[in-house]
Amino acid sequence: MTDIAALETEIIKAVGAAADEAAIEAVRVAALGKNGSVTALLKTLGGMTPEERKERGPAINGLKDHVTAAITARKDALRGAALDARLATETVDVTLPARETPAETGRIHPISQVIDELTAIFVDMGFAVAEGPDIETDDLNFTKLNIPESHPARDMHDTFFFNPKPDGTRLLLRTHTSPVQIRTMMSQKPPIRVIIPGRTYRVDSDQTHTPMFHQVEGLVIDKGSHLGHLKWILEEFLKAFFEVNQVKMRFRPSFFPFTEPSLEVDIQCRREKGEVRFGEGEDWLEILGCGMVHPKVLRNCGISPDEYQGFAWGMGIDRIAMLKYGMPDLRAFFEADVRWLSHYGFRPLDFPTLAGGLST
């Protein structure tokens, strides 16, 4: 243990001698960096016998804790000294408060924030972002998605139709972002890997439904794509989005005209004091629908199902925003209440990134 004690004494001495933040950072890197002296000792634990690890492990970990605490304390002291020195040389006229800048007072809407978070996650996986018009044809919104005119699934969508044209056809406000999947498959050759965030419309309004809402769908078309790939993508997305180390999912059989087989996905959670926590607990919460793209949909888009197959999924952006950030009523998203936006909104310059944290 003598070498550990000597190393601690040496590092603590270097910490005390650091005269500025650059110097203390150099000490931190030398001790706790990737190739630091303390890090090197920690790496030896894996090659020790259980008896050696039991004897030396606490001492090495204690060394790390002591060094970390000393560096943090020295950083705080240097920061405070620098601030005191700066304040001593500056004077401020406090007779008139300075107005906050737009960057300080403005807020990003939670929906815009969550779309940026989704995009950051899926782009990191290699997905492109596809977009399409809000006003669609009946053919792209329903028929090419294997929902013919007489199909009962059309009744589930509560569609906003425009007035009929002279030839009897009618445009509509898209009921999902799936028409963009059709547009993508008709305009691009596989392999295809896209996500599709956007506004959608249905005749519905209550605490958890609004006439206009937001969805994000994903589509992968390739020769070897299968449900195992889909499961991995969804699991990695949910871990990244809800910022948890692990998630437990279950897939339940369902029905969607445009996928076969069709599945609904539940994520394990714990409900406590009005909050939903993911990655723990014994409850389940339905989060999205998915499945393998129906062969008829591929044929409708000019893609041979004998050569290609794919999978797709879709989820409500408003719903996952409510779950992540604890918003109880969907209607408040669209009421333009500055007080609500000030409470739930995000600072304009805090861009979500996987490296820096999505919601920090």
N, C-alpha and C positions, 0 to 999 in steps of 0.2 A: 504493500500500500504506500510505501515511501515515495515511489515515482509519481503516484497520483497526487499526493499531498504537495510534492515539490512543483508539479505542473500547475496545481491550483494557485500556489503562492506566486509563481512566475506570472500567470495570467492576471491575477488580481493586482499585482504590482504594475503591470502594463496598463490595466484599466485605470488605475489611479493616476498614472503619468500622462494619460491622453489629454491633450490640451484643447481639442475641438472635436466637432462631430465627425469630421473626416478621419481623425486619428482613432476615435473609438470604433468607427466602422471597420477600420483596418484590423483592429484587435479582434472584433467579432468574427470577421472572415477568417483570420488566422486560427481562431479557436473553434468556431462552430460552423464554418463554411464547409463546402463539399470536401475539401482536402485539409480541413482544420485538424489541429492536434486532438481536440476532444472528440471530434467525429471519428478520427482514426481509432481511438480507444473503444468507442461504441461499436464499431464494425468488428472488433475482435470478439464480442460477446457470442456471435453466432458460431465460432469455432471452439468455444470452451466446453468442457465437460459440465454436466449439471452441478457438480460440486464446486468447480471453479466459478461458474456463473453465479452460484448462490453466494460465494464469498466476495467476488469482485464486482458483481452487477450493481449492488446498492452503492458502492463507492464511486463507480464510474458515473452512474446516473445522478448521484449527489453532486459530483463534480460539475456535470452539465447544468444542474439547477443553480448551483452557487455562482457559476460563471455567468449564466443568463441573467440572474438577478443583479449581479454586480454591474454588468454592461447596461442593463435597463436603467438602473439607478444613476449611473454615470451620464448616460444620454439625457435623462431628465434634468440632471443638475446642469449640464452644459447648455441645454436648451433654455433653461430658466435664466442662466447667466447671460446668454446671448440676448434674450429678450429684455432683461434688465438694462443691459448696455445700450440696446437700441432705444428703449424708452427714455433713457437718460439723455439721449442726444436729439430727441424729437419732441416737438410740442404740437398739440392739436387744439384748435379753437372749438370748444365744446358748447358754445353758446347757441349753435344751430345744428340740429341733428342732420347728418348726411342722409340723403335719400338712397334707398336700396336700388340697385341696378335691376333691370329686367331679368338678368340671369339669376338673381337671387330671389326675386319675388315670383317669377313665372314658374309654372309647374307642367310637367308632361302628364297627359292623361294616362291612367293605368292601362287602358287598352293599347295605346301606342307603346307603352313600356313593355307590356307582355308580348306584343308582336315583335318588338326588337329582341326580346329574350329568346323567343322561339326561333327567330331567324339566326341569332348567334349560335344556338345549339345545333340546328340542322345544317347550317352552312359548314360548321366544323366537321360534320359527318360527310360532307361532300355533296349536299343537296343544292340545287338551284331554286330560285324563287320564281314562280309563274303567276301571272295575273291575267284577268279577263274582265269583260264588261259586266255591270250589274244588271243590265237589261239583256235578257236572253231569249232565244227561240224555244218553242216547245220541244223541238227535235233534240237540241243539245241538252236541255235541262231534264228531259224525261226519256224520250224515245231511244236515243242512242245509249242510254244508261240501262237499257233492258226494262224500261217502265212503259209499256205500250198504253194507248189511250184508255183501254178498258181495265187497266191494272188497278186493283184496290189500293196499292201503295200510293197512288196519286192523292188519295183522300187524306193521307197522313200529312201532307205538306201544307195545306191551307194556303194556296197560292194567290198572290196578287196578280191578276191578269189585266192587261190593257184592253181597250175596246177592239173588237174584231176588225180586221182589214176587209176590203171588198171581196177578197178570195176566201174569207172565212177563217184564216189563220190569225193567231193572236200572239203578241209578244208578252213577256211576263218579267217580273222581278225575280231573279234567280232564288230558288229556295235552299240552295247549298252551293258550295264552290266547286262541286263535281263537274259542271260544264267545262271548267278550265282543264280538268283532266282530259276530257274528250278533245278539246282544242289542241292540247299538247300532244296527245297521241296521233292526231290527224296531221299535225304539222312537223313532228320530229320523228326520226327513226330511233328505235331502241339501240342501245340501252337508255332508259329514261329514269331520272331520279330528281323529283321536284317536290317542293311544298307549295301550298296555295293558301295564303291567308287572305281574308277579305270579308266584305259585308254580305249578309244574306237577309232574306225577307220572308216572313210568314205571318199570317193573320192570327196573332196571339199576343196577349198582354196580361201579365200578373207579376207577382213578386219575383219569379224566376224566368219569365219569358217577356220579350219585347218584340214589337213588329219588325224592328231591324236589329240584327245581332251579328256577331262575328264568328267565323269558323276558320279553322286551319285544317287542310287535308294534305295528305302525303301520298305520293304515287311512285312505285318502283316497277319498271318493266325491264326484264332481262331474260336470258335463256335459262339461267340456273337459280333464279330467285325463289325462295320458299318461305314457309311460315317461321322457320327458325331465324331467318334474317329479320323478319318482321318483329319477332319477340325481342331480339337483341336491340333493335333500333328503339322500340318503345320503352324498354327497360332503361337504356342509357339516357333517353330523353327525360323520363320521369325523375331519375336520380339528379340529373343536371338542373331541371326546372325547379323542382321542389327543394333542391340543395340538401339532399340527404345522402348518406353513404350507401344505403341499400333500400330496395323496394321489393315487395313481394306481390306478384300479380297472379290473377287467375283468369282464364279464358273460358267464357260460357258460349255455347252454341246460340246463334241468333239467326235473323233473316234480314238480308238487304237484297234487293233485286239485282244490284250491280256487282255483288261478290258471291263466290261459292267456293269453299265454305265461308260462312259469315260468323263473326265472333263479336262478343262484347267483352270489354276488359274491365276488371275490378282491381283496385289497388288497396292493399292493406293499410289500415289507419287506426288511429285512436281518437275518439271524441271525448273531449274534456272541457268543461266550463265554456261551452259554446264554440270551442275551437276544434279544428280537425288537424291532427298531426300525422304525417305520413312516415313510413319506414318503421312503424312500431304499432303495438296494439293488436286487438283481435277482431276489429270490425272491418267491413269491406265497403268500398264506395265505387260505384260505376263511373268510369272516367272517359271512355271513348268506344267507338265501334270500328271494326276493321274486318279484313278478310282478303281472300285471293280474288283478283279481278276475274269476273265472269267471262268465259270464253266468248259469249255472244257480244259482250262489250268490246273485246279485242277485235272481233270480226267487223263490228260496226265502224271501227276506226281504221280498218285496213291493215291490221296486224294479225298474222297467222298464229292462232293458239297452239298449233302443232309445233311451232318453232319457239315462241316466246310465252312466258307467263309472268305474272306480277302480283303485287299486293298493294292495298291502299288502306288508309285509315282516316278518320275525321273526328274532330273534337271541337267543343265550343270554347272560343277564346275567353268570352265573358265569364263562363263558368269556372274555368281554371284560374282566372284572375281572382274571382271571389274566394275560391278555396285557398289560394296561396296568401292573399293579403287580408283575409278576414272581413270581406264586405258582405253585409247581410241582405241587401236588396239590389237587384239588378236595375231597377228603374232609375236609381240615383246616378247611374252611369251616363244617362242622357238628359239630365235635368239642368245642366249647366250652372250648378250651384257652386260659386267660387269658394265658399267655406268648405264644402265637401272636397273639392279639388285641391284646396290648400292642405287638407288633412291627408288625403290618400294619394295625391300626385307626387311626382318625382322631379328632382332638380334637373334642369335642362342639360347640364353638362356631365351628368353622371351616366355615361353610356354603359349599357350592360355588356360585359365581356366574360368569357369563361375563365380567363386568367385572373381578372380583377374582381370577379363576383358579380352575379347577375343583378342582385337587388341591393347592393351596397351603395 
